Amino acid sequence: MIRMLAVGVLLGLVAGCSSVTQKTAAVSGQALGRGGEAIYPVHTQKLDEAGMAWLLQQQYDEPPVLDGFQMDYKARSLCSRGYLKDEVYALAPRKLAVEHATCVTADCRYTLVWKIRCEEVPQAPFSIFGKF
């Protein structure tokens, strides 16, 4: 899997072909999404009968970040045409940590919560250089 990812990225860089890098990103994204869920599963709850609104929750044990790769993967699997985040927040029984060094000696557990709505939203193109 890693070898296939490296070859795909290299081909994308050499050829400049965005479709190769997008396919490589999709394959690697599925692997990372599934692997991460084994450690901290994403819990889902349907908020309406039509399955167009969902509540997603995932446990973390690090300083809070309101964006999660596994959460995005689960949201895309629930909403195949795309989704919008209506609410994003972190819940913790104590003050949230600010830096990783704090989590070495303290309990940094929190729950990341997304309330999403399925809508036709085009997926952002994959970029090897990240978001601008």
N, C-alpha and C positions, 0 to 999 in steps of 0.2 A: 504494500500500500504506500509506504513512504517512498520507495523507489519510483513507483508510478507517479506520485505527486511531484517529485523532483524532476523527472523527465518532462512532465506536462508543463511545469513552470518554466523550465529551460526552453522548451519548444516555443512557449508563448513569448518569452523574451526575445529569442532569436528571430522568430518569424513575425512577431508583432501581431499575431492573430488573437483577437480577443475571444473568439469562440472556444479556442483550446483552453485558455486560462479560465474562462467561465465554467467549462465542463470540469476542469481540474478542481476548481473551487467548490463546485457542487459535490463532487465525490469526497473531497477532504472534509467538507462541511458536514456531510452525512455521517462520516466516521467519527468526527469530533462530537457531534451532537448526540449520537448514540452512546459513545464512550463516557461522556460527561454525565449523562442521565443515570448511568449505572452507579455513580458515586452519590450524587444528589438528584433524585428524580424530580421532574417537574410535575406538580399536581395540577390537574385541570378541573374546572367546574363550569358546566354549561349554564349560562345566565338567561337564555331564552329558548323557547321551544324549537325555533328554526335552526339553532346552532350557529347563529350569526354573532353572538356576543359570548365571550369566555373570560373566566378569571384564571390566571396562571400564577402559581406560587412555587418558589424553589428556595431551599435552605442554603445558606452560605456561612462560612466561618473565616471571614477576612474583612478588611475595611470595605464599606459599602460602595458598590458601583451599581448604577441603576440600569445598566445594559448587560444582558447575559446571552452568551452564544447558544446555550441549550434552550433558553426561553424563546429566542428567535426561531430556532429549529422547530420547537414544538408549535409555536404560533403559525409557522408556515405549513406544518403538516395539518393543522386544524383548518386553516384558511388558505386553500390552494390558490386562490386568485389574488391574495394579498390581505393585509390587515393594517389597521390604524390603532395606535395606543391611545386609549382614552384617559387612563390613569396609570401612573408608575410611582411606586413608593417602596420604602423599606420599613419593616416592622422589627423592633428589637425590644427585649424586656429591660434593657439598660441603655446607657449612652452609647451611640455608635462610635466605633474606632475611627481614627483619622489616618493612621499609618500602619504599615505591616509590622513594625517593631513592637507595637503595642500588643499585637495578637500572639506574640510568643509567650507572654506571661499572663494574658487576660483572656476571658471568654469573649469572642467577637462574633458569636452567632447572630444571624438576622435572617429574616424572610424577605425575599424580593417578590413584589406583587405587581403584576401587570393586569389591567383590565383592557381587553382588546375587542375590536369590532371588525368582523370580516367585511371587506370591501374590495373592489377591483382597484388595486394599487400596483403599478408597475414596480418590479424588483429593481433596485439600484444595481447598475453594472458593477461587476467585480473589478477591482483595481489592485494590482500587485503593490502599489505604492500607498495604499490606504485611502482614507477619506480626506478630501480637501475642503 
